[in-house]
Amino acid sequence: YQRVRILFVYLFYGWWAALIGALGFSLLGNRVIPSALISIFTIRFSLPPIPIVYYPEYVVISVLLALFFASVAILLALRHVLREIPAAAMRPKAPKSARNSFLERFPKLWNRLRYDTKLILRNLLMGRTKLLLSSIGVVGALTLLIMGLSLRYSATNMIDQSIQSFRFQYSVRLKENIEDLGELELPIESSKIEKTKTINATLADSDDTIQLNLLENESTLLVLRSLDKKQIEMQEDTVIIPKSMQIVYGYDVGDRLDFVIDDVLIQLTITHVNTQYLGKNVYISFDHAGKLDLDISTDKLYIANASQTTNVAEITALLGDDAVRSVDTKEEMIDRSREILDMLNRIILIIIISAAILSITVLYNLASINIFERQRELATLRVLGYTRREVQRLINTENRVLALLGTIGGVPLGILMFGWIADLVSTPDFIMSKEPNVLVLLAAVGMLLGFMETTNVLLRGKIKNIKFVESLKGVE
């Protein structure tokens, strides 16, 4: 048999594996992922039926890429084997030359270690290829986990900040504008009523549209918080911009904000930056707007009742009033926000499942190869008195160390990937926060360690099935 023929035997094996995986999962991805995304978006939006179209060109590209990577892996694995002389290859291989790890250069430290700890360290430090491949798999899985969980945390944080600012139960639209609340008589008992108004404006230096929101002095039904989480008190000269505008335009406290309303240039000095990342909403008081000669009559009210809960009877009474056009409740606003989170949660679930499959597959395959290559060593340990549980602890500890080493590269890469995705999905009206959260990072690492422990459970059978006699029948 020529070397080329032997090479093609291994290549065909890899190609068949690549074809089965690529064809199956290309068709699955073409069907399942679009169906999942369509079902996610139809939760929030009313869409016509969208047919699932198969794209043969993408399947071909996926298959070709799988064949390419399989071929590269096989060629790298066989580059030394095919150079061997047949007669030499048929002889039993001599044991590899023993080498010392760098820790053994420090006898005082090395001699203090337990024997099983030395075994683990030697196997990890001498198996550099396995260490590298395991780390790459763990880094990829952890990157996916951090990206997915951080996206969910960022979106949840944005929505929660908006929801927490609502201290009213009803947002009411009137049929006619009013300037003084004394002119209004509502059919329900209320503990507090405040006016609000939104005016469209255009930034003078960018022609982008913003919303100028008017609130009453010392407003309590819409509470805004500064970046240090303190409540901002609306005063006559207060000018509040959202964090999103600070990110997009570079505005900060003390800067001048110039915008145009009905061809009239208005200049304000920013006094606060709030924690909102959603929209371009600037807040000032009605008194401030009056000094700027803006129309302060409004048809929108915030209403709080004594019970701090919505009531069907109150909604019915409000809708039955001749002065009321529409009623929106705080719960309805929260439900709409939660629908967006439900959409995101399904996408995050897909990312987490992908990370689980990646991490378990990589760790399981590499650990299986490790056990196969070390059968003689593990069988020797059993003969010398090691229990099955002790041998299993050696393998499990090595996997845990590999997982922890992978986190060193996975955490910073995951943060970078999350920042890149956040920039990708952000728009001038929807800024995704890129600030990493420590709890999210810990949760991602914890999930990765959970996947690793699942791999350790799956490997118990392989350790249990090691045959002592067959494993020890080696040439010394």
TIPA-899991 format. One line per 5 residues: for each residue x, y, z of C-alpha. Coordinates in Angstrom, 3 decimals. Layout:
# TIPA-899991
X:Y:Z ~ ... $
END
This chain:
# TIPA-899991
0.000:0.000:0.000 ~ 1.334:3.381:-0.963 ~ 1.404:6.233:1.504 ~ -1.135:8.153:-0.584 ~ -3.587:5.247:-0.373 $
-3.159:4.994:3.386 ~ -3.643:8.744:3.618 ~ -6.897:8.571:1.655 ~ -8.204:5.804:3.913 ~ -7.977:8.168:6.866 $
-9.216:11.104:4.808 ~ -12.311:9.171:3.697 ~ -13.035:8.324:7.318 ~ -12.839:12.009:8.260 ~ -14.799:13.059:5.187 $
-17.660:10.701:5.973 ~ -17.819:12.034:9.525 ~ -17.750:15.597:8.201 ~ -20.425:14.869:5.578 ~ -22.785:13.232:8.063 $
-22.378:16.057:10.569 ~ -22.393:18.904:8.054 ~ -25.343:17.683:5.965 ~ -27.451:16.775:8.972 ~ -26.853:19.936:10.937 $
-26.938:22.210:7.875 ~ -30.455:21.020:7.121 ~ -31.337:21.193:10.818 ~ -29.951:24.718:11.082 ~ -31.755:25.789:7.926 $
-35.027:24.568:9.410 ~ -34.865:24.787:13.192 ~ -33.022:28.079:13.786 ~ -35.190:30.174:11.380 ~ -38.355:28.568:12.797 $
-37.228:29.421:16.329 ~ -36.393:33.015:15.395 ~ -39.697:33.500:13.563 ~ -41.636:32.158:16.549 ~ -39.663:34.515:18.801 $
-40.450:37.616:16.759 ~ -44.128:36.732:16.304 ~ -44.514:36.986:20.088 ~ -44.031:40.757:19.854 ~ -44.946:41.575:16.257 $
-47.844:40.653:13.999 ~ -46.236:39.120:10.925 ~ -47.704:37.322:7.892 ~ -46.825:33.622:7.455 ~ -43.139:33.355:6.565 $
-42.156:30.252:4.567 ~ -38.948:28.430:5.481 ~ -36.780:28.366:2.353 ~ -33.886:25.940:1.936 ~ -30.711:27.503:0.561 $
-28.614:24.792:-1.130 ~ -25.685:27.182:-1.623 ~ -25.311:27.636:2.146 ~ -25.479:23.884:2.701 ~ -22.718:23.424:0.102 $
-20.570:26.072:1.783 ~ -21.055:24.408:5.183 ~ -20.156:20.972:3.802 ~ -17.054:22.297:2.046 ~ -15.872:24.020:5.212 $
-16.427:20.827:7.231 ~ -14.453:18.795:4.662 ~ -11.659:21.361:4.692 ~ -11.275:21.402:8.470 ~ -11.517:17.599:8.674 $
-8.790:17.271:6.036 ~ -6.518:19.734:7.838 ~ -6.956:17.856:11.148 ~ -6.193:14.468:9.553 ~ -3.154:15.742:7.645 $
-1.741:17.264:10.822 ~ -2.319:14.023:12.712 ~ -0.624:11.877:10.013 ~ 2.292:14.135:9.161 ~ 4.717:12.116:11.330 $
3.134:8.670:10.954 ~ 3.486:8.513:7.157 ~ 7.185:9.336:7.344 ~ 7.970:6.195:9.324 ~ 9.737:3.222:7.685 $
7.313:0.232:7.521 ~ 9.706:-2.159:9.274 ~ 10.232:0.298:12.132 ~ 6.500:1.007:12.385 ~ 5.760:-2.741:12.877 $
7.989:-2.994:15.931 ~ 6.495:-2.183:19.331 ~ 7.104:1.454:20.122 ~ 9.693:2.196:22.728 ~ 8.512:4.122:25.759 $
8.829:7.845:25.380 ~ 11.791:9.477:27.006 ~ 10.975:10.625:30.480 ~ 11.105:14.375:30.917 ~ 10.796:16.547:33.927 $
8.214:19.266:34.178 ~ 9.375:22.713:35.163 ~ 7.948:22.237:38.673 ~ 10.349:19.357:39.239 ~ 13.195:21.822:38.963 $
12.162:23.015:42.410 ~ 12.686:19.901:44.599 ~ 11.576:21.566:47.819 ~ 8.202:22.356:46.312 ~ 7.857:19.152:44.285 $
8.677:16.817:47.176 ~ 5.960:18.378:49.320 ~ 3.251:17.387:46.853 ~ 1.179:14.234:47.192 ~ 1.781:11.418:44.711 $
-1.579:11.763:42.973 ~ -1.035:15.527:42.678 ~ 2.299:14.840:40.984 ~ 0.580:12.491:38.529 ~ -1.976:15.145:37.623 $
0.633:17.879:37.206 ~ 2.940:15.708:35.100 ~ 0.117:14.631:32.797 ~ -1.070:18.217:32.320 ~ 2.344:19.823:31.913 $
3.709:17.126:29.595 ~ 0.574:16.897:27.412 ~ 0.772:20.348:25.869 ~ -1.303:19.489:22.799 ~ -4.149:18.144:24.907 $
-3.893:21.155:27.184 ~ -4.099:23.533:24.214 ~ -7.040:21.771:22.533 ~ -8.986:21.520:25.771 ~ -8.379:25.179:26.491 $
-9.610:26.196:23.036 ~ -12.833:24.239:23.493 ~ -13.419:25.652:26.963 ~ -12.634:29.195:25.800 ~ -15.170:28.889:22.964 $
-17.890:27.536:25.240 ~ -17.275:30.158:27.938 ~ -17.259:32.930:25.329 ~ -20.731:31.860:24.148 ~ -22.023:31.680:27.721 $
-20.704:35.114:28.709 ~ -22.017:36.664:25.500 ~ -25.509:35.197:25.909 ~ -25.907:35.842:29.637 ~ -24.467:39.371:29.356 $
-26.879:40.246:26.554 ~ -29.777:39.085:28.692 ~ -28.521:40.991:31.750 ~ -28.019:44.161:29.733 ~ -31.507:43.998:28.199 $
-33.100:43.125:31.553 ~ -31.268:45.983:33.241 ~ -32.462:48.489:30.629 ~ -36.078:47.364:30.894 ~ -36.006:47.220:34.701 $
-34.662:50.758:34.902 ~ -37.563:51.985:32.773 ~ -40.121:50.002:34.773 ~ -38.736:51.120:38.136 ~ -39.185:54.749:37.122 $
-42.975:54.239:36.888 ~ -44.742:55.171:40.126 ~ -48.159:55.641:38.552 ~ -50.929:53.132:37.857 ~ -52.538:54.781:34.826 $
-51.296:56.818:31.871 ~ -54.306:58.682:30.536 ~ -54.796:60.484:27.226 ~ -57.400:63.242:27.133 ~ -59.456:64.338:24.155 $
-58.422:67.979:24.639 ~ -55.308:69.697:25.977 ~ -55.331:71.304:29.412 ~ -52.883:73.582:31.227 ~ -54.242:73.465:34.779 $
-55.202:70.248:36.555 ~ -57.864:72.223:38.423 ~ -59.869:72.187:35.213 ~ -60.068:68.371:35.335 ~ -62.573:66.182:37.148 $
-61.928:62.424:36.971 ~ -64.462:59.685:37.834 ~ -62.026:57.853:40.173 ~ -60.324:58.711:43.452 ~ -56.620:59.387:43.021 $
-53.772:60.011:45.436 ~ -51.693:61.950:42.907 ~ -52.099:63.333:39.393 ~ -49.262:64.822:37.347 ~ -49.101:66.277:33.873 $
-46.567:65.196:31.293 ~ -45.955:66.091:27.674 ~ -43.661:64.949:24.867 ~ -42.468:67.360:22.157 ~ -40.492:66.241:19.121 $
-37.319:68.242:18.546 ~ -34.285:68.121:16.275 ~ -30.689:68.351:17.458 ~ -29.030:71.410:15.993 ~ -25.691:69.768:15.225 $
-26.851:66.376:13.887 ~ -30.461:66.732:12.667 ~ -31.398:63.678:14.763 ~ -34.844:63.623:16.342 ~ -35.142:63.647:20.135 $
-38.107:63.751:22.501 ~ -38.372:66.666:24.920 ~ -40.426:65.466:27.914 ~ -42.051:67.933:30.296 ~ -42.592:66.958:33.934 $
-43.946:68.821:36.898 ~ -41.576:70.211:39.523 ~ -40.656:67.599:42.136 ~ -42.338:64.916:40.067 ~ -42.977:61.691:42.030 $
-44.879:59.574:39.500 ~ -41.980:59.345:37.045 ~ -38.746:58.934:38.996 ~ -35.410:59.275:37.208 ~ -32.103:58.236:38.724 $
-28.572:59.491:38.130 ~ -25.662:57.213:37.253 ~ -24.876:56.828:40.966 ~ -28.456:55.448:41.467 ~ -29.659:58.531:43.355 $
-33.094:59.987:42.620 ~ -33.046:63.178:40.540 ~ -35.392:65.873:41.823 ~ -37.049:67.770:39.008 ~ -36.543:71.498:39.602 $
-37.303:74.502:37.447 ~ -33.857:74.559:35.805 ~ -33.259:70.768:35.698 ~ -32.205:69.312:32.324 ~ -31.811:65.534:32.224 $
-30.455:63.472:29.334 ~ -30.281:59.646:29.137 ~ -27.087:57.614:29.281 ~ -27.725:56.621:25.651 ~ -27.286:60.230:24.496 $
-24.110:60.540:26.525 ~ -22.726:57.468:24.696 ~ -23.868:58.457:21.192 ~ -23.178:62.204:21.251 ~ -20.620:62.567:24.040 $
-22.746:64.974:26.094 ~ -22.004:65.361:29.799 ~ -23.126:67.424:32.768 ~ -22.428:71.124:32.139 ~ -22.468:70.813:28.331 $
-24.846:72.853:26.213 ~ -27.665:71.048:24.433 ~ -28.929:72.810:21.296 ~ -32.081:71.670:19.501 ~ -34.775:73.122:17.272 $
-38.554:73.118:17.789 ~ -40.711:74.678:15.061 ~ -37.668:76.434:13.572 ~ -36.815:77.988:16.930 ~ -33.353:77.283:18.388 $
-33.427:76.330:22.054 ~ -30.293:76.132:24.192 ~ -30.162:74.245:27.497 ~ -27.413:73.351:29.958 ~ -27.340:69.688:30.981 $
-27.602:69.208:34.747 ~ -27.986:65.414:35.049 ~ -27.455:62.154:33.148 ~ -29.919:59.394:34.030 ~ -29.510:55.623:33.831 $
-31.744:55.009:30.802 ~ -30.235:53.469:27.665 ~ -33.497:53.332:25.712 ~ -34.505:56.238:23.473 ~ -33.396:59.877:23.313 $
-35.630:61.436:25.953 ~ -34.635:64.802:27.429 ~ -36.524:65.891:30.561 ~ -37.256:69.450:31.756 ~ -39.975:71.004:33.913 $
-43.193:72.640:32.710 ~ -42.038:75.911:34.317 ~ -38.776:75.753:32.363 ~ -40.697:75.061:29.137 ~ -42.975:78.029:29.856 $
-39.955:80.340:30.133 ~ -38.807:79.045:26.747 ~ -42.204:80.074:25.295 ~ -43.122:76.460:24.523 ~ -46.729:75.294:24.483 $
-47.230:73.656:27.881 ~ -50.820:72.506:27.363 ~ -51.007:68.715:27.361 ~ -53.412:65.820:26.943 ~ -51.379:63.250:28.914 $
-51.598:62.534:32.638 ~ -50.016:60.142:35.121 ~ -52.431:58.980:37.812 ~ -51.647:57.117:41.051 ~ -54.392:55.683:43.264 $
-54.327:54.937:46.970 ~ -54.184:51.155:46.552 ~ -51.115:51.320:44.259 ~ -52.738:48.664:42.035 ~ -54.759:48.788:38.856 $
-58.462:48.143:39.069 ~ -60.808:47.024:36.284 ~ -63.614:49.164:37.660 ~ -61.372:52.249:37.640 ~ -60.251:51.566:34.069 $
-63.894:51.171:32.984 ~ -64.834:54.404:34.737 ~ -61.980:56.300:33.091 ~ -62.817:54.986:29.635 ~ -66.454:55.955:30.198 $
-65.521:59.575:30.911 ~ -66.242:61.947:28.026 ~ -62.916:63.764:28.527 ~ -60.752:60.618:28.304 ~ -59.487:59.277:24.972 $
-57.465:56.229:26.131 ~ -56.049:54.572:29.229 ~ -52.763:52.671:29.476 ~ -51.863:50.845:32.683 ~ -48.475:50.293:34.270 $
-49.000:46.517:34.024 ~ -49.590:46.758:30.273 ~ -46.343:48.695:29.850 ~ -44.500:46.079:31.920 ~ -46.056:43.232:29.893 $
-44.874:44.788:26.639 ~ -41.379:45.045:28.065 ~ -41.487:41.436:29.253 ~ -42.439:40.310:25.737 ~ -39.119:41.689:24.505 $
-37.338:39.731:27.244 ~ -39.181:36.558:26.237 ~ -37.871:37.017:22.699 ~ -34.351:37.443:23.980 ~ -34.580:34.501:26.397 $
-35.240:32.066:23.557 ~ -32.203:33.289:21.667 ~ -30.120:33.016:24.856 ~ -31.357:29.437:25.301 ~ -30.036:28.536:21.832 $
-26.649:30.056:22.726 ~ -26.472:28.179:26.048 ~ -27.376:24.853:24.414 ~ -24.649:25.446:21.802 ~ -22.128:26.188:24.550 $
-23.133:23.044:26.457 ~ -22.758:20.840:23.374 ~ -19.393:22.386:22.531 ~ -17.903:22.093:26.012 ~ -19.183:18.573:26.745 $
-18.135:17.273:23.319 ~ -14.615:18.702:23.474 ~ -13.941:17.675:27.075 ~ -15.463:14.212:26.606 ~ -13.503:13.433:23.427 $
-10.193:14.637:24.818 ~ -10.718:12.890:28.147 ~ -11.681:9.658:26.336 ~ -8.463:9.798:24.311 ~ -6.539:10.554:27.492 $
-8.007:7.496:29.246 ~ -7.328:5.266:26.219 ~ -3.709:6.379:25.985 ~ -3.166:5.930:29.729 ~ -4.876:2.571:30.177 $
-1.606:0.900:31.188 ~ -0.815:3.644:33.694 ~ -4.321:3.612:35.187 ~ -4.370:-0.204:35.353 ~ -1.012:-0.139:37.130 $
-2.384:2.270:39.701 ~ -5.336:-0.056:40.307 ~ -3.026:-3.041:40.772 ~ -0.902:-1.033:43.209 ~ -3.928:-0.402:45.393 $
-5.731:2.650:43.959 ~ -9.496:2.265:44.115 ~ -11.712:2.994:41.142 ~ -12.917:6.152:42.883 ~ -9.324:7.381:43.347 $
-8.481:6.766:39.685 ~ -11.653:8.526:38.682 ~ -10.738:11.458:40.927 ~ -7.438:11.817:39.056 ~ -9.218:12.120:35.689 $
-11.927:14.403:37.097 ~ -9.366:16.707:38.692 ~ -7.462:17.007:35.417 ~ -10.685:17.981:33.627 ~ -11.466:20.557:36.305 $
-8.000:22.075:35.981 ~ -8.384:22.216:32.179 ~ -11.760:23.938:32.570 ~ -10.355:26.493:35.010 ~ -7.369:27.183:32.748 $
-9.772:27.760:29.861 ~ -11.572:30.436:31.860 ~ -8.390:32.532:31.878 ~ -8.792:33.126:28.150 ~ -12.563:32.668:27.983 $
-13.528:35.490:30.345 ~ -11.718:38.356:28.537 ~ -12.680:36.959:25.119 ~ -16.300:36.636:26.214 ~ -16.325:40.254:27.421 $
-14.871:41.412:24.083 ~ -17.392:39.347:22.122 ~ -20.272:40.712:24.209 ~ -19.085:44.277:23.574 ~ -18.877:43.599:19.843 $
-22.399:42.091:19.729 ~ -23.758:44.962:21.861 ~ -22.342:47.498:19.389 ~ -23.765:45.462:16.510 ~ -27.360:45.434:17.804 $
-27.343:48.974:19.222 ~ -28.990:51.850:17.400 ~ -29.163:55.565:18.264 ~ -32.534:54.858:19.942 ~ -31.556:51.556:21.562 $
-28.145:51.471:23.201 ~ -27.105:48.140:24.676 ~ -24.978:48.560:27.786 ~ -21.522:46.975:27.368 ~ -20.537:47.033:31.031 $
-19.687:43.473:32.220 ~ -21.328:42.263:35.404 ~ -19.357:40.207:37.921 ~ -22.361:38.036:38.824 ~ -22.946:37.246:35.144 $
-19.300:36.238:34.706 ~ -19.496:34.014:37.790 ~ -22.723:32.458:36.516 ~ -21.108:31.681:33.141 ~ -18.082:30.079:34.808 $
-20.411:28.125:37.112 ~ -22.419:26.790:34.156 ~ -19.200:25.785:32.402 ~ -18.060:23.886:35.486 ~ -21.479:22.229:35.554 $
-20.998:21.064:31.954 ~ -17.560:19.777:32.945 ~ -19.006:17.778:35.855 ~ -21.552:16.292:33.439 ~ -18.617:15.164:31.304 $
-16.980:13.562:34.345 ~ -20.160:11.572:35.023 ~ -20.226:10.351:31.403 ~ -16.600:9.194:31.700 ~ -17.232:6.872:34.659 $
-18.108:3.989:32.354 ~ -14.823:4.247:30.448 ~ -12.785:4.121:33.656 ~ -14.863:1.225:34.967 ~ -14.296:-0.814:31.763 $
-10.477:-0.704:31.865 ~ -9.227:-4.321:31.680 ~ -6.273:-4.859:34.002 ~ -4.691:-7.862:32.278 ~ -5.071:-6.593:28.717 $
-3.832:-3.132:29.648 ~ -0.723:-4.506:31.363 ~ 0.275:-6.761:28.451 ~ 2.724:-4.243:27.068 ~ 6.325:-4.514:25.973 $
8.712:-3.049:28.523 $
END
